Amino acid sequence: MELREERPDDAGAVRHVHLRAFGDHGGIVADLVDTLRDGIRSGGGFALVAEDAGQVVGHVMFTRSLLDAPRRLVDVRVLSPLGVLPERQRQGIGSALVRAGLATLTDGESPLVFLEGDPGYYFRFGFTPGADLGFRKPSLRIPDAAFQVIRLPAYEPWMTGTLVYSEPFWGHDAVGLRDLDA
């Protein structure tokens, strides 16, 4: 298996990964990826794919968002989405993508990476609940345990505050959980 940066000709295969990986929500996630890709082209992050025998089997994005800190706005990254084809899950592909992305960011200027996800899964990479470190989630719809962060070498103690998702997350209504019974 090869991990590499996403290329323009990967778009269809990446869309297929997210449609399959996210089931009923696959369309929303795939559309979000298409929109986030525009921000990456302008220098707002990066995306990685896992390719095996010429087939894209996994994908992750690390895109730009902001932390509204007391001193100033801080550029941070959001890990979202992470998708692996269902038949290839539980084989270490997602873990490899996350570790490769974090390794890339560790050498850069990003001080923090945020995500919404299963704490049981992301704990192994060093993510912790954001509220425990003084961060506020961008929406009340995000379960407290799901709002997680990892501090990178560029982090400074004054960098606390509220995560402000980039517009595509709001435009695709891909923030937190909707109460469909309300």
N, C-alpha and C positions, 0 to 999 in steps of 0.2 A: 504494500500500500504506500502511496506517495501523498504527502501533504504539500500543498503549494498554494500560491495566491490564486484567487479566482481570476479567470480570463474572460473577456467579453463573449467568447464562443461557448462558455459554460452556462450561460443564462438559462437556456431551456432545461438542461439537466439539473441545475440547482432548483428551478421551479418545481420539477418533478419530485425531487427529494422532499421539499417542504409540503407539497400537496399530499404525498404519501405519509410523511412523518407526523403531520398534525391532524390527520383525519378530517373531521367535520370543520375544523378551523383552518385547514390547509390553504384554502383560497385566500383568506385574510392574510395569513403569514406570507404566502408567495407574493401577493401584491405588495405587502410591506417591504419585502426584500427588493423587489423591482424599484420601489421608490427610494429606499435607502442606498441603493447602488449609485444613484445620481450624486448623493452626498460624498460617497467614497471617491468618485471620479474627481471631485473638486478638493481632495485632500482631507476629507473628514473621516478617516479611518481606513479599514481594510477588511477583506473577506478571504477566508481560506476554504479550500475544498480538500476532501479526502478522495483520492482516485484509486481504484483497484481494477486491474485488467482493463484499463481504458474507460471505466464507468465511474462517474461521480456518485459516491455512496454516502457522503456527508458534507456538511457545509456549516460555517459559522461566520458571523459578522461582528466586528468591533467598530461601532460608529460613534461619531462625536455627539455629545450632549454637553450640558453646562451644569455646574454646581454653583448655586447662588450662595456664595460664602460672604461673611461679614466684610472682608476687605475688598473683594472684587469677584466678578464672574471667573470661574476656573474651567478650562477645557478638560473634560473627562471623557471616558469611553463607556459605552454600554455594550455588554455582550448580549446580543439578541439579533436574530434567533439562532439557535443551534438545532440542526436537524440531521437525522441519520435515517436512511431507508429502514423500514420496519424489520425486514429480514436480516439486516446487518447490525441491529442494535444489540447491546450487551457483548460486544466484541472489542471494546476499547477505542472505537473510532471517535466517538464524541469526546472522550477524555483526551485523546491525542490532539484533536483540534483545539480544545480549550487550552491545554498545556502549551502548544505551539504559539497560540495567540498571546497568551500571557508572557511567554518568553520574549516575544517580539516587543511587547509593550514595556517590559521591565527595563529594556535598554533605551527607552525613549523618554519623552517629556510628560507623558500622561501620569498624573499622580494617583488616579483612582479608576477602578472599573466597577460598574454597577450592573445588576441584573435582577430580573424577576424569575424565580425558579425554585425548584425543590431543594431545600436546605440539606437534605440527606445526600443528594447527589453532589452539590457544589461545595460542600464542606471540605471534601478531599483536596480541593485546589487552593484552600485558604480563604474562601469567602466566609464572611460572618454577617449576622443580621445588621443591617445599616443603622437601625435605631440604637443599638448597643454602642455604636461609635459616634453618636451625635449627628447622624444624618437623618433627614426627613424625606419621606417618599413623595413622589410627585402627584399621587392620587390616593384617596382613601380606599379606592377599589383594589389596591394591591394588598394582599394579606401581609401582615407584619413579618412573618417568618420568611416569606418569599422575597422580600426586599433585602438584597444582599450587596455587599461591597468587599473589595480587596484593595488594600493600600499597597502602592508600588513605591520604588525608591524615590521618586520625585515628590512624594507626599510630604506636606509640612503640617504641623499640628493645628495651625489656624484654619486649615481647609476643612471646615464643617459647614453644614447648611442644608439646603434643599436641592435635590436633584431636579433639573428641568429637562425633560425629554425633548429631543428635537421634534420638529413639526410632523414628520411622517408618522410617528407613533400615535399622535393625536388624530391626524387626518385619516388613518386607517382604523381608528378606535381600537388600537392594540395595546392598551394600557390597563393592567389589572383585570379583574373579573366583573362582568356585567351580571346584575341580579335579574335574570330573565323572568322571574316570578313577580317582580314588582309592577 
